[in-house]
Amino acid sequence: MSEKKPWHGVIVATSLPFKDDLSVDFDAYAEHVAWLAANGCDGVAPNGSLGEYQNLSEAERAQVVTTAVEAAPEGFTVMAGVGAYGALQSAHWAEQAAEAGAQCVMLLPPNTFRANHEQVKHHYATVGKVGLPIVGYNNPIDTKVDLVPELIADIHAAGNMVGVKEFSGDPRRIYEIKELAPDIDILIGTDDTVLEVGLAGAVGWVSGYPNAIPQSCIELFNLCTSGDVQDLVRGQEIYRDLHSLLRWDSKTEFVEAIKLSMDVLGLKGGPCRPPRAALSPEIAERIIADTKAAAAKGYDK
């Protein structure tokens, strides 16, 4: 068993609660971070795409990280999302995270620019100078850059990526990444590939649905990553039961979906900021049904 690093285990990509006027409810956010810790999660990743960071002011974005750090008990990781248009902005957010007390950062490549490989490597090197460990975030679905295995290996070899949140949805990539960079840590990036990427050797999960059902998700992660083949019997049972719900994490409506699931279970999900808006009745009904189905099978915690 390798030494547990701050970015290992279940790191929740936290949703961000808003008040009725769509101002950030920092008190509710602090309570949510503390609740996730109390329910056994290993850490939080504030200011990821689930946290709607693109729609925050600079002051709000900074206060989200500070709030998470202040609410986190000892030993509970804050891995701040520092995604931005370019390296200078991302480095600024990494510096802010370091000053606030975060243990590591999660870094997308330049997120609206189709950067080439040399530009991407420069991006990670620039943020690497701040000094916090960097977990790369590959999300070619939402960004214009695909962190392919060779590029990940180059950035890791340069000392600018300790792990990677793999959100391509293709678990076959994990084997190639580990062949090219045997020492890099793999973090599950999509909630509906926990079993496949867990089997491939993941040591962490940057996860969305623990915002609603943390204990069930932790049990699933532990079963899928224990290395004990006997655990897979129960792990696959949970995975099959939850898959219709977990796959909402990979859909365009993932923020609204997870917040709606939280509302159904009596937690504070609430509204999103524009451009996200109310879900269509048809999609909302499907999410509600999937959430209630999971709860009926005992996965409501």
C-alpha positions, 0 to 999 in steps of 0.5 A, a space after each residue: 500500500 503506497 503512502 496516502 497523499 493529500 490527493 488520495 481517496 474520495 475528494 469531493 468536487 463540491 457544489 456551491 450553494 447560492 441564496 435566493 438572490 444568487 449570492 454565494 451562501 458561504 455559511 452553507 458552504 462551510 457547513 457542507 464541507 464540514 458535513 462531507 468530512 464528518 461523513 468520511 470523505 477525504 477532502 474537497 476540491 472547491 472551484 471545480 466546474 461543479 463549483 461553477 467557478 467560471 461564474 464567480 467574481 475574483 473575490 468570491 472565488 478566493 473566499 470559496 477556497 478560504 471558506 473550505 480551508 477554514 471548515 476543513 478538520 485536520 487531515 482533511 484535504 483542500 485541493 483548490 481548482 485553479 483552472 483559467 484561460 492562461 498560465 498567469 491566471 492559474 498561477 495567481 489562483 495557485 498562489 491564493 490557494 497556497 496562502 489560504 492553506 490548501 494542500 494541493 491544486 487541480 489544474 486544467 490546461 488552458 481552458 478556452 484555447 486550443 493550446 499545443 503540447 509545448 504551450 500546455 507544458 509551459 502552462 503546467 510549469 508556470 503553475 508548478 513554480 508556485 510550489 503546491 503539488 498539481 493534480 492535472 485535470 483532463 476534461 477534453 469534453 469541456 475544454 479544447 485540450 486533450 491531455 493525452 497519455 504522452 503529454 501527461 507523462 511529459 508533464 509528470 516527468 518535468 515534475 509538474 503533475 503528481 496525479 491526473 483526474 481523468 475525465 475522458 471517460 475512456 478507462 483504457 487510457 489509464 493503462 497507457 498513462 501508467 505505462 508511460 508514467 508508472 509513478 503518477 497517481 490516477 484519480 477517477 474523474 467521472 462518477 460512472 467509471 468508478 469500477 473500471 478506473 478503480 480496477 485499473 489502479 486509481 488511488 483517488 476519486 474527484 467525485 460529484 455525487 458524494 455531495 448527495 450520498 457520501 457514505 454510499 460513494 465511499 463504500 463503492 470507491 473502497 470496494 473498487 480499489 481495495 485490490 481484493 477480488 472478493 470486494 468486487 462482488 459487492 462493489 459491482 452490485 452497488 455500482 449497478 444499483 447507482 449507475 443510472 444516477 452516477 452517469 448524470 455526472 458526465 452529462 451537460 446538466 451535471 451541476 443542476 443534476 447533482 444539486 437537484 439530487 441533493 434537494 431530493 435528499 433534504 440537502 442544500 443543493 439549490 439553484 445555479 447561476 446563469 448560463 445554467 437555468 432550470 432543468 426541463 421538466 422531463 430531465 428533472 423528472 428523470 433525475 428525481 426518479 433516479 435519486 429516489 430509486 437509489 434512496 429506495 435501495 438504501 443509498 441515501 447517505 
